[in-house]
Amino acid sequence: MTRTLAAALAAIALLAPAAPAQQEASTTPAVGPLDALDGVAAAIVERVAPSVVLIEVERPARAPRRLTAREVAGLGLGPNYDPRYFTRPDAPVTGVVIGPGLVATSQWNLEGDGALTVITPDGARLPAKRLGRDENLDVALVGVEGAGLPAPLPLAPENPAVGRFLLLVGRTPQNGPMVTLGMVSGLGRHRGDAFAHSARTNYQNAGGALVDIEGRLVGVSVRHTDRSRQGQSSGVGFGAPALAVQVQVPGLAKGDVVPRRKTPFLGIQGTQEVIEGGGCLVGGVLDGTAAKAAGLRAGDVIKIFNNVELRDFLHLREEIEKLSVGSEIVITVKRGDEELDFKVKLGARAEEE
């Protein structure tokens, strides 16, 4: 059964230790919801943490960087900030055991080709190697030969649902549990390959286990990067659904690489101008794109896109993301006093970082 945050708190209340029938309020405080939450979270972490490991990645040495005067003064980065501000620390990263001899993590954690070592919660150091990766889910698989790897976590039987209570369990550089709490805040992100959550993420717990109140794996923490526009620990995290990852495990274990799907692209510059009666005002048309080939012009108002009446530019983006590169559609445009139909074959967006 899907657990919303309210349901999770109700479950926590049931799991909380009962207060004595008779107690003096002045000497023995009652157990409140936050105390109960701490107690239940600790119990979940105790079950989950043995299956969360560190991955030591051999990386090139970097020159140290001095803080700028603005950073020292706490004035922010400024317009000419040093991009090394966002560079991850020289420390191991987090992964989660997903099968016998297999550890899943964010593919960004394994960037480069340096040697890998998996460090278990009891401190055992196990030689490891890169296996396959799914560039859509942003998940990479690490293989560990021989014994010593902890057992995998049980999977949640259903996909995430908005409002579901979550814990993100990672590991500190000192190999202790790192835990943040949150909830599922959005579905279908990154073209359906990720869900959004509110558990705080950082360079250390990216790749960790997103688990429910039963301690079951709901997802793998992914899409943390040193190129984040929101900055470090922005409070917006993403997870690759565990059930989707599990489907890919057999192929990834063999070394398969699932390339990132190309993103469909129309090729217009939209505006946020509100159009009476709805629609999207075309601010410009990019050369060499589907919109240019079809004959769209700046000043056109796109009223209907693929049989859907548009509200605004954001609505157009949502509809484009539902399609694939090469999709052939009809767009209805208001141009002056005319209403025109254009047949469009969607192109591909240039590869993003």
C-alpha positions in Angstrom: 0.0 0.0 0.0 1.3 3.5 -0.9 2.2 5.4 2.3 1.7 9.2 2.2 3.5 11.3 4.8 0.4 11.4 7.0 0.2 7.6 6.8 3.8 7.3 7.6 3.5 9.5 10.7 0.5 7.4 11.8 2.6 4.3 11.5 5.4 6.0 13.5 3.0 6.9 16.2 2.0 3.2 16.5 5.6 2.2 16.6 6.6 4.7 19.2 7.2 3.4 22.7 4.1 3.8 24.9 4.3 6.2 27.8 3.6 4.8 31.3 0.0 4.8 32.3 0.8 7.1 35.2 3.8 9.4 35.1 4.7 12.8 36.6 4.8 15.3 33.7 7.4 17.3 35.7 9.9 14.5 35.7 9.1 12.2 32.6 8.2 14.0 29.4 5.8 12.3 27.1 7.1 10.8 23.8 6.2 13.3 21.0 5.9 12.7 17.2 9.4 14.0 16.6 10.9 11.7 19.2 9.0 8.8 17.7 10.2 9.8 14.2 13.8 9.8 15.5 13.4 6.4 17.1 11.8 4.8 14.0 14.3 6.4 11.6 17.1 4.9 13.8 15.6 1.5 13.6 15.2 1.7 9.8 18.8 2.9 9.4 20.0 0.0 11.5 18.4 -2.4 9.0 19.4 -0.5 5.9 23.0 0.7 6.6 24.7 -2.7 6.3 23.7 -2.8 2.6 25.1 0.7 1.9 28.8 0.9 1.1 31.6 3.2 0.2 33.2 3.2 -3.2 36.8 4.5 -3.3 37.5 5.9 -6.8 41.1 6.7 -7.8 41.0 10.2 -9.3 43.6 12.6 -10.7 45.2 14.9 -8.2 44.0 18.5 -8.2 45.7 21.7 -7.2 44.4 23.3 -4.0 42.2 26.4 -4.4 42.2 29.4 -2.1 38.9 30.9 -1.2 38.1 34.2 -2.8 37.6 37.4 -0.8 33.8 37.2 -1.5 33.6 33.6 -0.2 35.6 34.5 2.9 33.3 37.4 3.6 30.2 35.2 3.0 29.0 37.3 0.1 28.4 34.4 -2.3 30.2 33.4 -5.4 29.9 36.6 -7.5 29.7 36.7 -11.3 33.2 35.4 -11.9 33.3 32.5 -9.5 35.9 29.7 -9.7 34.0 26.6 -11.0 36.2 24.5 -8.8 34.0 25.7 -5.9 31.6 22.9 -7.0 34.2 20.2 -7.4 33.5 17.2 -5.3 35.8 16.5 -2.3 38.6 13.9 -2.5 36.6 11.3 -0.6 34.9 7.9 -1.3 31.3 8.0 -2.7 28.2 6.0 -1.7 26.7 2.9 -3.4 24.0 0.4 -2.5 24.2 -3.4 -2.8 21.6 -4.3 -5.4 22.4 -8.0 -6.0 25.0 -10.7 -5.3 28.3 -9.1 -6.0 26.7 -6.0 -7.5 26.6 -2.4 -6.2 24.6 0.4 -7.9 25.5 4.1 -7.7 25.1 7.3 -9.7 27.1 7.1 -12.9 28.7 10.4 -12.1 30.3 8.9 -9.0 32.4 6.6 -11.3 33.5 9.4 -13.7 36.9 8.6 -15.2 38.7 5.3 -15.4 40.5 5.1 -12.0 40.7 1.9 -10.0 37.7 1.1 -7.7 37.6 -0.3 -4.2 34.4 -1.1 -2.4 34.6 -0.6 1.4 32.0 -2.5 3.4 30.5 -1.1 6.7 32.8 -3.4 8.7 35.8 -1.9 6.9 36.6 -4.7 4.5 38.3 -3.4 1.3 37.1 -5.3 -1.8 38.6 -4.8 -5.3 35.9 -3.9 -7.8 35.4 -3.0 -11.4 33.0 -0.9 -13.5 30.3 -3.0 -15.3 27.4 -1.4 -17.3 25.5 1.8 -17.0 22.1 3.2 -17.9 22.5 6.8 -19.0 18.8 7.5 -18.8 18.4 6.3 -15.2 21.8 7.8 -14.4 22.8 4.5 -12.7 26.1 2.6 -13.0 26.9 -0.9 -11.7 30.0 -2.0 -9.9 31.0 -5.7 -9.7 32.8 -7.2 -6.7 34.4 -10.6 -7.0 34.5 -13.1 -4.1 32.8 -13.0 -0.7 32.4 -10.2 1.7 29.8 -8.0 0.1 26.7 -7.5 2.3 23.3 -8.8 1.3 21.1 -6.6 -1.0 18.1 -4.6 0.3 14.6 -5.9 -0.4 12.8 -3.9 -3.0 9.6 -2.0 -2.4 6.9 -3.8 -4.4 5.6 -0.6 -6.0 6.9 2.5 -7.7 7.2 5.8 -5.8 4.1 7.8 -5.1 3.9 11.5 -4.3 3.8 12.1 -0.5 5.6 8.8 0.3 8.0 9.1 3.3 11.6 8.4 2.5 15.0 8.2 4.1 18.2 8.7 2.1 21.0 6.5 3.6 24.5 7.2 2.5 28.0 6.9 4.1 30.3 9.5 5.5 34.0 9.4 4.5 34.6 7.9 8.0 32.3 5.0 7.0 29.4 5.9 9.3 25.8 6.2 8.1 24.7 9.6 6.7 20.9 10.0 6.9 18.5 12.6 5.6 14.7 12.5 5.7 12.1 13.7 3.1 9.3 12.6 0.9 8.6 11.9 -2.8 7.7 15.3 -4.2 7.3 14.6 -7.9 7.1 11.8 -10.5 8.0 11.5 -14.2 11.1 13.8 -14.0 13.9 13.6 -16.6 11.5 12.3 -19.2 10.1 9.7 -16.8 13.4 8.2 -15.7 13.5 9.8 -12.2 11.3 10.9 -9.4 12.0 14.0 -7.3 12.4 13.9 -3.5 13.1 16.4 -0.7 15.7 14.4 1.3 18.9 16.6 1.2 21.6 15.3 -1.1 25.3 16.1 -1.4 28.4 14.8 -3.0 28.7 12.2 -0.3 25.3 10.5 -0.2 24.6 10.7 -4.0 24.4 7.1 -5.1 22.9 6.0 -1.7 19.7 4.1 -0.9 16.3 5.8 -0.9 14.2 3.6 1.4 10.6 3.6 2.7 9.4 3.2 6.3 9.7 -0.6 5.9 13.4 -0.3 5.0 12.8 -1.4 1.4 14.7 0.1 -1.5 12.5 2.6 -3.4 15.3 4.2 -5.5 18.9 5.1 -5.9 19.9 8.7 -5.4 21.1 10.1 -8.7 21.7 13.2 -10.8 23.9 15.0 -8.4 26.6 16.9 -10.3 29.3 19.6 -10.0 27.4 21.5 -12.7 24.2 22.0 -10.7 22.6 25.3 -11.4 21.0 25.3 -8.0 24.3 24.8 -6.2 25.4 22.2 -3.7 22.8 20.6 -1.3 20.0 22.6 -3.0 17.3 20.5 -1.4 16.0 19.1 -4.7 17.1 15.5 -5.2 16.3 12.8 -7.7 16.0 9.1 -7.5 16.1 6.3 -10.1 13.2 4.0 -9.3 14.4 0.7 -7.8 12.1 -1.4 -9.9 13.3 0.3 -13.1 16.9 -0.3 -12.1 16.2 -3.9 -11.3 14.9 -4.5 -14.8 18.2 -3.3 -16.2 20.5 -5.2 -13.8 21.0 -8.4 -15.8 22.2 -6.4 -18.9 24.3 -4.0 -16.9 25.9 -6.9 -15.0 27.1 -8.1 -18.4 28.6 -4.7 -19.2 25.8 -3.2 -21.3 25.6 0.5 -21.8 22.2 2.0 -22.3 22.8 5.3 -24.1 20.9 8.4 -23.3 17.8 8.9 -25.5 17.9 11.9 -27.7 15.6 14.7 -26.6 12.9 15.8 -29.1 13.4 19.4 -30.2 11.1 21.8 -32.0 13.5 24.7 -32.3 11.6 27.8 -31.2 12.3 30.5 -28.7 9.2 30.9 -26.6 8.1 33.7 -24.4 6.2 33.9 -21.1 3.7 36.4 -22.6 0.1 35.4 -21.7 -2.0 35.1 -24.8 -5.7 35.7 -24.5 -7.5 32.5 -25.3 -4.3 30.5 -24.7 -1.4 29.6 -26.9 2.4 30.0 -27.1 3.9 33.1 -28.8 6.9 32.3 -30.9 9.7 34.7 -30.0 12.2 33.3 -32.6 12.9 30.3 -34.7 16.3 28.6 -34.7 18.1 27.8 -38.0 18.4 24.2 -38.9 15.6 23.0 -36.7 12.2 21.3 -37.3 10.3 24.6 -36.7 12.4 26.4 -39.4 12.0 23.5 -41.9 8.2 23.5 -41.3 7.9 27.3 -41.9 7.1 28.7 -38.5 8.0 32.4 -37.9 8.6 34.7 -35.0 5.3 36.3 -34.0 3.3 33.1 -34.7 1.0 31.9 -31.9 1.0 28.1 -31.6 -2.6 27.3 -30.6 -2.7 23.5 -31.1 0.2 21.1 -30.8 -0.4 17.5 -31.8 -4.1 17.8 -31.1 -3.6 19.5 -27.8 -4.8 23.1 -27.2 -1.9 24.9 -25.5 -2.1 27.1 -22.5 1.4 28.6 -22.7 5.1 27.9 -23.5 5.6 25.6 -20.5 2.6 23.5 -21.7 4.3 23.3 -25.1 7.5 22.0 -23.5 5.5 19.4 -21.6 3.9 18.1 -24.7 7.2 18.0 -26.7 8.7 15.9 -23.9 6.0 13.3 -24.3 7.2 12.6 -27.9 10.2 11.1 -29.5 12.8 12.3 -32.0 11.3 11.8 -35.5 7.7 12.1 -34.4 5.5 13.6 -37.1 2.8 15.9 -35.9 0.6 18.8 -36.9 0.8 22.3 -35.4 -2.0 24.8 -35.7 -0.7 28.4 -35.7 -2.4 31.8 -35.7 -0.5 34.2 -38.0 -2.2 37.6 -38.1 -5.8 36.9 -39.0 -5.0 33.5 -40.5 -5.0 30.1 -38.9 -2.5 27.7 -40.5 -1.6 24.1 -40.1 2.0 22.9 -40.4 3.3 19.4 -40.5 6.4 19.0 -38.4 8.9 16.2 -37.9 10.6 16.7 -34.5 14.4 16.9 -34.5 16.9 16.2 -31.7 18.2 18.7 -29.2 22.0 19.1 -29.2 23.6 17.0 -26.5 23.4 18.6 -23.1 26.0 18.4 -20.4 
